[in-house]
Amino acid sequence: MIFQPVLNVFLLVLLFAPVVFLAGWMLVKSLRPVAGASAGPATGASPIMWVLRLLMLLACFMMLLRPGIPGGATQTLATETDIVIVVDTTASIVAEDWGDGQQRLDGVRQDVQSIVDEYPGARFALITFDASAELRLPLTTDTTALISSLEILHPEVTSQSRGSSIGIANRMLKETLASAAESASDRSRMVFYLGDGEQTDSRDPESFAGSAQYIDAGSVLGYGTSAGGPMKITTGGFGSSTDGSAGADGYIEYEGQPAMSVIDDANLQTIAGDLGVSYQLRSADTAIELPEAPTATKNYTESGSVGNVIELYWIFALVMVALLGVELARATMLITQMRGLAIRGGGA
């Protein structure tokens, strides 16, 4: 049997020792008859109840120790790959031309999940950009954190939008890749850029060419249609939905008509060329095509295996529930008896 205590064992002992001592002392005291009384214990509770309470403390202590038994081994996946995901969070990412009137952001989330599934064991980082670039998640193997970050991702607030550049994340991407290469030069690096290529800044977009030297594979994924899609006003206020549109009243307008966001394939192909990766136009009715992981990432078994543990704490939790049931039954019985005495006393 093995133990995985929720706290240091020494701290658990310090917490439980005084309570166990008190319960033991009350047990001993309950065994002594009251002086001058023909019968009856010295305390309100019988020795049996104090024994049950000591058992409850023991069960609680064992539960917090988290006992278990080895249950075999599971092979770990620890690939030698770092993957940086760059996501467009400008207002156009919520344009409703993905699938049957869904937002482009829905497609982004689905495709990121596909990327995570395709490269198990890799480390992932998340960069988002609108008016500025932000490293939302540094390199980590915690894919749950990555997916959670995307689930709560909001586009920029419409009222604060002053135009944005599709290349504004170039410097942050280069710094993230360079840092990864410096700390672990033997690891492969992949980049996935997800956006619509719509440049709303009057300047030319910045180049991603500086990052190409650190990249082994990846892809630029384009979202949107040539017909375009309308964009809801986004507020980013408290209580907003995942698209940030709660509290908004309608769609962004231009000259009295709903503003339509259209994909710019040429810009996305330029970014793909700068990064040295492929470009893929995405749509809801086609499956994503992901590149094969670099050769160095395929050796999944090098890191060994981790043993599974069959948890047994639940057994002691059930014991506690049963003993608490006894306490509640006793309390209910005493309350009923006291009410009966009160009624009889009042009648007298």
Beta strands, then each sheet from edge to edge (+ up, - down):
strand 1: 2-3
strand 2: 67-75
strand 3: 81-88
strand 4: 123-129
strand 5: 133-140
strand 6: 188-195
strand 7: 217-222
strand 8: 229-230
strand 9: 253-254
strand 10: 257-258
strand 11: 260-261
strand 12: 278-281
strand 13: 305-311
sheet 1: 1+ 2- 13+
sheet 2: 5+ 4- 3- 6- 7- 12-
sheet 3: 8+ 11-
sheet 4: 9+ 10-
end
